Amino acid sequence: TSTKRFFSNMSSFILLLLGFIGIASNGQMMQCEFKDSGNSGQVLDLTALANALLTSTNDFDNKYDFTPCRGALTCGSDTAMAMKSQVDEPSDCEVMANWPLDPNFLPYLSVSEQRWTFNFTNGNPCGEDNEPYRFFAYFDCDGDVADYRVVSASSLDDCTAQMYIDTK
């Protein structure tokens, strides 16, 4: 009857709503669209990378991991969005950037280069001054790649690293 259907539909709606609330409260809601901090009006949609692990290893056996749009990495007792570790000693790691981001965080688009620059300054304390670790992620627009391709990653100094990613 219509009363049974109403309660069945209402029960489904409540379960759906509770699931949504549970996802949001566990920090799993992901913001994967970023507006340009300049005046271009462009938006970078990283939804295709929402569950990706971007990894690069350099010639010095430094491994750089980056999970855009989420903090899915573990470094000791910390979670991280980006971290650096040693290939032969993964527990020797540093948190380069944390998720969630400040709601006012905006990357910059260089229209002439078709490059998005993310300047994360929210890593764990680093160095003698205990300043936050800095991590730059550069997304270069390239229509010939699938969703993404990690080009390289490296350290600029003891408390700063960068990763170059080609993306659609």
PEFEN-V498047 format. One record per backbone hydrogen bond with DSSP energy under -0.5 kcal/mol. NH is the residue of the N-H (numbers start at 1). CO is the residue of the C=O. E is the energy in kcal/mol with one decimal. If there is no record, write none. Layout:
# PEFEN-V498047
NH,CO,E
NH,CO,E
This chain:
# PEFEN-V498047
5,1,-2.1
6,2,-2.3
7,3,-2.4
8,4,-2.4
9,5,-2.8
10,6,-2.8
11,7,-2.5
12,8,-2.1
13,9,-2.4
14,10,-2.6
15,11,-2.4
16,12,-2.4
17,13,-2.7
18,14,-2.8
19,15,-2.3
20,16,-2.2
21,17,-2.6
22,18,-2.5
23,19,-2.4
24,20,-2.6
25,21,-2.7
26,22,-1.4
27,24,-1.3
28,23,-2.0
29,23,-0.5
32,30,-0.8
34,44,-2.6
36,42,-2.1
37,107,-2.7
44,34,-3.0
45,43,-0.6
46,32,-3.9
46,44,-0.7
49,46,-2.1
50,47,-1.8
52,49,-1.8
54,52,-0.6
54,66,-3.1
55,53,-0.5
56,64,-1.9
58,62,-2.2
61,58,-1.6
63,85,-3.5
64,56,-3.2
65,83,-2.8
66,54,-2.1
67,81,-3.1
68,66,-0.6
70,67,-1.6
72,70,-0.8
73,80,-2.4
75,78,-2.8
78,75,-2.2
80,73,-2.0
81,97,-2.6
82,97,-1.9
83,65,-2.3
84,94,-2.3
85,63,-2.6
86,89,-0.9
86,92,-0.8
87,61,-2.6
89,86,-0.7
92,89,-2.0
93,91,-1.4
94,84,-2.5
96,82,-2.1
96,94,-0.8
97,82,-1.7
105,102,-2.5
107,35,-0.5
108,117,-2.3
110,108,-0.6
110,115,-3.0
111,109,-0.9
114,110,-1.7
115,110,-1.5
116,139,-3.0
117,108,-3.1
118,116,-0.5
118,137,-2.6
119,117,-0.6
120,118,-0.8
120,135,-2.8
121,119,-0.6
123,133,-1.9
124,95,-1.6
126,131,-2.4
130,127,-1.0
131,126,-1.1
133,124,-1.9
134,159,-2.7
135,120,-2.5
136,161,-2.5
137,118,-2.1
137,135,-0.5
138,136,-0.5
138,163,-3.1
139,116,-2.6
139,137,-0.6
140,138,-0.7
140,165,-3.1
141,114,-2.6
142,167,-3.2
145,142,-1.5
149,166,-2.1
151,149,-0.6
151,164,-2.7
152,164,-1.2
154,162,-2.2
156,160,-2.5
157,160,-1.5
160,157,-1.0
161,134,-1.9
162,154,-2.7
163,136,-2.1
164,152,-2.8
165,138,-3.2
166,149,-3.1
167,140,-2.7
168,147,-1.0
